[in-house]
Amino acid sequence: MKKQNVIIHKSLQDAEVFVAGDKTLLSEILHPDNDLINLPYSMAHARILAGNASVPHVLKSTETYFFLEGKGTMQIGEKEILIQKGDLVVVPPLENQYVTNTGSEDLVFLCIVSPKWKAEDEIIFDKK
């Protein structure tokens, strides 16, 4: 079926939650390989439970994080950034990165990957 530009309406409640390669709880919200739309990016909803962290990883794509709930830190290369609800962080391609939940509630965020996320464009490292 040919992809076309259409109006898409989805509910996060209907999205499958799975453990991603970086150990976040992830729900894919929008991906041009799975939705009938031409877009240069993909979007996911992610959650890191209190006291946990994602596994260090690198993407060949730019990754934009928008934090919806909680607080924590984000390690990008040698730089550590304090993050909280309402913050936006753009991670350039090929930067080693991970997110740590330092709060007492879940850290919840959106991830927009451009160009779209592909498994072969991600390298997951073992946690230190």
C-alpha positions in Angstrom: 0.0 0.0 0.0 1.4 3.4 -1.0 2.0 5.8 1.9 0.1 9.1 1.8 -0.2 12.1 3.9 -3.3 11.6 6.0 -4.6 12.7 9.4 -3.5 10.2 12.1 -5.1 10.0 15.5 -3.8 7.5 18.1 -4.1 7.0 21.8 -1.0 6.2 23.9 -3.3 3.7 25.8 -3.4 1.6 22.7 0.3 1.5 22.1 2.3 -1.6 23.1 4.8 -1.0 25.9 8.1 -3.0 25.5 11.6 -2.8 27.0 13.8 -1.1 24.4 17.4 -2.0 23.8 18.5 0.9 26.1 16.2 -0.6 28.8 13.6 2.2 28.8 9.9 1.3 28.8 9.0 2.4 25.3 5.8 2.8 23.3 6.2 3.6 19.6 3.8 6.4 18.9 4.6 7.2 15.3 6.9 5.6 12.7 6.7 6.1 9.0 7.5 2.4 8.4 4.3 1.4 10.4 2.0 4.3 9.7 0.6 5.4 6.4 2.4 8.7 6.4 5.6 10.2 4.9 7.6 11.7 7.7 11.4 12.3 8.1 11.2 11.2 11.8 9.8 8.8 14.3 8.4 9.4 17.8 8.2 7.3 20.9 6.9 7.7 24.5 9.4 6.5 27.1 9.5 5.8 30.8 12.3 5.2 33.3 11.3 3.9 36.7 12.5 5.7 39.8 16.1 4.8 40.6 16.8 3.4 37.2 18.7 4.5 34.1 18.8 3.8 30.4 21.8 1.9 29.0 24.4 4.0 27.3 23.8 4.1 23.5 24.6 5.9 20.3 22.3 6.7 17.4 23.3 7.7 13.9 20.3 10.1 14.0 19.5 13.2 15.9 17.5 12.5 19.0 15.2 15.1 20.7 14.0 14.4 24.2 11.0 16.3 25.7 10.5 15.6 29.4 6.9 15.3 30.6 7.2 14.1 34.2 10.0 13.6 36.8 13.6 14.7 37.1 17.0 13.2 36.5 20.3 13.6 34.6 21.2 13.1 31.1 24.8 12.2 30.2 25.8 13.2 26.6 29.5 12.4 26.0 31.4 14.0 28.9 28.5 16.5 29.7 26.0 15.9 32.4 22.7 17.8 32.2 20.1 18.2 34.9 16.7 17.5 33.4 13.1 17.9 34.7 9.5 18.2 33.5 9.3 20.8 30.7 12.9 20.4 29.5 14.0 19.7 25.9 17.4 18.2 25.0 18.7 17.7 21.5 21.4 15.0 21.2 23.5 15.2 18.0 24.2 12.0 16.0 26.9 9.7 17.3 27.0 11.0 20.8 27.2 8.5 23.6 24.1 9.1 25.8 22.0 7.8 28.7 19.3 9.1 31.0 19.1 8.5 34.8 16.0 9.0 36.9 17.1 10.7 40.1 13.6 11.3 41.4 11.1 9.4 43.4 8.5 9.1 40.5 8.8 7.8 37.0 10.7 9.9 34.5 8.5 10.2 31.4 9.5 11.7 28.1 9.0 11.8 24.3 11.8 10.9 21.9 11.8 12.2 18.4 14.4 10.6 16.1 15.3 12.2 12.8 15.9 10.6 10.4 13.5 7.8 11.6 14.8 5.3 14.1 16.2 2.1 12.6 17.7 -0.8 14.7 20.8 -0.8 12.5 21.5 2.9 13.4 21.7 2.3 17.1 24.6 0.9 19.2 23.8 -0.2 22.8 26.7 -0.4 25.2 26.9 -2.5 28.4 26.2 -0.5 31.5 29.3 0.5 33.5 
